[in-house]
């Protein structure tokens, strides 16, 4: 079984946006965004994903990657 890898840290670095700035734009706490950034979550709401994509001007595929085993 494969796994989903979060690339939020890479997209944030490409856009030169800090965790605090993204948190303010998205309306999600720093703690929760930090967990996402470090891949320590098991689920994400579509509304949160939409807000992140809007704030970072990206597509969900830029943040989520599927890795087959």
Secondary structure as the mmCIF struct_conf table of DSSP 4:
data_model
#
loop_
_struct_conf.conf_type_id
_struct_conf.id
_struct_conf.beg_label_comp_id
_struct_conf.beg_label_asym_id
_struct_conf.beg_label_seq_id
_struct_conf.end_label_comp_id
_struct_conf.end_label_asym_id
_struct_conf.end_label_seq_id
STRN STRN1 UNK A 3 UNK A 6
HELX_RH_AL_P HELX_RH_AL_P1 UNK A 8 UNK A 15
TURN_TY1_P TURN_TY1_P1 UNK A 16 UNK A 16
HELX_RH_AL_P HELX_RH_AL_P2 UNK A 19 UNK A 26
TURN_TY1_P TURN_TY1_P2 UNK A 27 UNK A 27
HELX_RH_AL_P HELX_RH_AL_P3 UNK A 30 UNK A 37
TURN_TY1_P TURN_TY1_P3 UNK A 38 UNK A 39
BEND BEND1 UNK A 42 UNK A 42
HELX_RH_AL_P HELX_RH_AL_P4 UNK A 46 UNK A 56
TURN_TY1_P TURN_TY1_P4 UNK A 57 UNK A 57
HELX_RH_AL_P HELX_RH_AL_P5 UNK A 60 UNK A 63
STRN STRN2 UNK A 64 UNK A 67
#
